[in-house]
Structures are given as structure tokens and as C-alpha cells.
Amino acid sequence: MKAIVYEGIKDVKVKEVPDPSIEEHDDIIVKVTSTAICGSDLHLVHGFVPDLPKGFVLGHETMGIVEEIGKGVTKVKKGDRVIVPFPVSCGHCWYCDHDLWSQCDNSNENREVGGLIGFGNNFGGYDGGQAEYIRVPYANVGPTVIPEELTDEQVLFLTDILPTSLWGVENGNVKLGDTVVVLGCGPVGLLAQKWAIYKGASRVIAVDYIDYRLKHAKLNNQVEVVNFRDYDNTGEYIKEITNGGADVVIDCVGMDGKMSAIEKVESFLKLQGGSKSAIEIATQAVRKGGTVSMVGVYGARYNNFPLGDFFSRNITLKMGQCPAHSYVDPILKLIKEGKFDATDIITHKLSLSKGEHAYNIFDGKKDNCIKVILKP
């Protein structure tokens, strides 16, 4: 089958790889109908995620038709159309029982972290879904059948960015009347802005430096926008215009933020886990006693992390990998009822064979690219 594989830092290729097969009694094989490139995929391609072998199949936002089932599968059947949440979850360990699906104790030999589709050996070694077919483990837990009347484009993001963005807003405890700052206007940031408004925020301020993404946020989400390149200290500017800071800051950037020269050197030498520019903006942009919700992915340890700035101002920090399973059904219900729509972020639909080009424009922020969907 054809698949997009990692070949080295900033090097992806569309190659022929072996078809997946049933390995466990509760596995299924899905024929992929739609998949997408996520900002988290770029963390792998940029070399920020350890233990990613060459030839590894990328991608964790995937849906398709069930092609084959293991003898122990009861939740879905051959021919069902399903979305596949990105955490790999057994459904019966302590963490799954407590809705911490992304921290499953049985999906990864490295029990320090849960298993994730398409994230390399450190997260269980599960091949991703930017391919013609994907093996899905624990199929009685993760895959969710999708009604035929809904298009792939309406539901594909249930695999990751719709749950992740909502989880970030709920982790921040956004409530009626709040002022919310969303750092980043990529796909997750744009959806987090929508969810903040849905939850009743009275003021949402979107921060980025890419003009077309800021324009999209302003036109489609009707939020205020701030280009951080326009200010010497963006956090202090936001504190000023909000009379003391936002109730909630949602960091949808993570380690791929703009790096200082020193951070670039430190990251290259593995002394720094990537950029902390978004965290630094958050320290000033959040009010005393406010909350910073971090959904952008961070990697290794950080030098000069501004912990004291948070401590001295009684800031609550909440972060981690989204337990996506808990959010699939509630969001699917909203989509079916026409109460939430994420399709406006889709800017490109390409064939899987154009995968290298797709990564190039998404990573390079070219051709006004916000979100790419790939069709095998």
C-alpha cells in the first residue's frame, strides 16, 4: 500500500509499505477514506519526538471503512464507516476507567506515557493513518461508527483536533462572561476560539503572527486578533487591553512557537525541548488567579521555565494529551444537530500521492494553508 513515511528531519516520502494485518483478536483493518496532517505531525518531522525510525508511517487523524475484523471484535463490523481517536486505549485499566484514555496503561510497553497512533516507538510504535490502510488495536473501545448522512469532512476531526480544542477550553474552565486569550491560530487554535464562544466567553483574543490565519480568525470566528510581531511584549499588551489579564489563556502553540536564537541552539543540542515563547506570553497575559490551559504539545525539559511568574500570581496550569474518547459522542451529537461546524478550517484537499507537497505547504505555511485533508 501507499503511505506517507518519515525519512529524516523535515523529510517525508510517499512510499510503498507492507499492508497491515490483524495481530490481536480485537484488531480491525480500516480502509482509509480521509486522513489529515496535524501540527503534532510536524513535531515528529522536526525531530522533537524521540525514537522515530525511518520508514515509520505518519498520521493520527484518520477515518474509513472497516475492511477486516479480529475474532474478538463486537463493537464494529465489516463495512462500517468509522473514525479512529488518536489515543490507543484498552478500555479497562485504571486510567481508561477514570476517563484518562490518553494515559492507558496497557497500550504502551513504556508505561510512562500512553499509546498514540502514529507517534513513533516511544508511544507504542503504532503505524499512522496517512496511508491506504491502517491497523486499529482495541477496536471494541476506540472506533466510532459514523452516520452515512455526514461527510468525511464534517467528522474527520473527531479523531483529534475537535476533542483536543474542546478539552483545552474545558480544562481552562471557560465560563459565561470570561475573557479568553487563544495563543495560535492553527487548526486547534481556531477551533478553541469557537468552543470558547460556544461556552459563553464574552471576549476572545486570538494571537498569532501569520496574517492569513489571523484574518481567518477574525472573519470566521469574529474574535479580536493580535499579531505578536507588532509588540515588544505581547503579554503585557494583552494585560493592558484586558485591564489586568485574561481569565483563561489557552496555549495551542506548544514547542513549535517562534524560537529565539539561543533556543534554536539549545534545541539542536538537545538542551531545550523547543520554543517556550507561548508560555512566556501566557505568564503576562493571564490575570492573577487565572488559568493557563496548555494543549499545544511540549517535548523535553526546558531551561528558564517561568515557573516563578506563575507561582507568584496564583496561576493554575493544566496540560496534557487529550482523552479524546470522552469527547467523540458529545461532539458528534452537536455536529448532527448542526450546532457546531469545523469545516471552514479546511483549505486544501489533496490525494495521498501528493503527501510531500501537502507537508511542504502545511509546514511552510504556504498557499494560505490551514488544514489539509488527504484522500488515498
Residue, then its C-alpha position, 0 to 999 in steps of 0.5 A: m500500500k501507499a503511505i506517507v513515511y518519515e525519512g529524516i528531519k523535515d523529510v517525508k516520502v510517499k512510499e510503498v509499505p507492507d499492508p497491515s494485518i490483524e495481530e490481536h483478536d480485537d484488531i480491525i483493518v480500516k480502509v482509509t477514506s480521509t486522513a489529515i496532517c496535524g501540527s503534532d505531525l510536524h513535531l515528529v518531522h522536526g525531530f522533537v519526538p524521540d525514537l522515530p525510525k525511518g520508514f515509520v508511517l505518519g498520521h493520527e487523524t484518520m477515518g474509513i471503512v472497516e475492511e477486516i475484523g479480529k475474532g474478538v471484535t463486537k463493537v464494529k463490523k465489516g463495512d462500517r464507516v468509522i473514525v479512529p481517536f488518536p489515543v490507543s486505549c484498552g478500555h479497562c485499566w485504571y486510567c481508561d476507567h477514570d476517563l484518562w484514555s490518553q494515559c492507558d496503561n496497557s497500550n504502551e510497553n513504556r508505561e510512562v506515557g500512553g499509546l498514540i497512533g502514529f507517534g513513533n516507538n516511544f508511544g507504542g510504535y503504532d503505524g499512522g493513518q496517512a496511508e491506504y490502510i491502517r491497523v486499529p488495536y482495541a477496536n471494541v473501545g476506540p472506533t466510532v461508527i459514523p452516520e452515512e448522512l455526514t461527510d468525511e469532512q464534517v467528522l474527520f476531526l473527531t479523531d483529534i483536533l475537535p476533542t483536543s480544542l474542546w478539552g483545552v477550553e474545558n480544562g481552562n474552565v471557560k465560563l459565561g462572561d470570561t475573557v479568553v486569550v487563544l495563543g495560535c491560530g492553527p487548526v486547534g487554535l481556531l477551533a478553541q476560539k469557537w468552543a470558547i464562544y460556544k461556552g459563553a466567553s464574552r471576549v476572545i483574543a486570538v494571537d498569532y503572527i501569520d496574517y492569513r490565519l489571523k484574518h481567518a480568525k477574525l472573519n470566521n470566528q469574529v474574535e479580536v486578533v493580535n499579531f505578536r510581531d507588532y509588540d515588544n511584549t505581547g503579554e503585557y499588551i494583552k494585560e493592558i487591553t484586558n485591564g489586568g489579564a485574561d481569565v483563561v489563556i489557552d496555549c495551542v502553540g506548544m514547542d513549535g512557537k517562534m524560537s529565539a536564537i539561543e533556543k534554536v541552539e539549545s534545541f539542536l543540542k538537545l538542551q531545550g525541548g523547543s520554543k517556550s515563547a507561548i508560555e512566556i506570553a501566557t505568564q503576562a497575559v493571564r490575570k492573577g488567579g487565572t488559568v493557563s490551559m496548555v494543549g499545544v504539545y511540549g517535548a523535553r525539559y526546558n531551561n528558564f521555565p517561568l515557573g516563578d511568574f506563575f507561582s507568584r500570581n496564583i496561576t493554575l496550569k493544566m496540560g496534557q494529551c487529550p482523552a479524546h474518547s470522552y469527547v467523540d459522542p458529545i461532539l458528534k451529537l452537536i455536529k448532527e444537530g448542526k450546532f457546531d461546524a469545523t469545516d471552514i478550517i479546511t483549505h486544501k484537499l489533496s490525494l495521498s500521492k501528493g503527501e510531500h507537497a501537502y507537508n511542504i505547504f502545511d509546514g511552510k505555511k504556504d498557499n494560505c494553508i490551514k488544514v489539509i485533508l488527504k484522500p488515498 
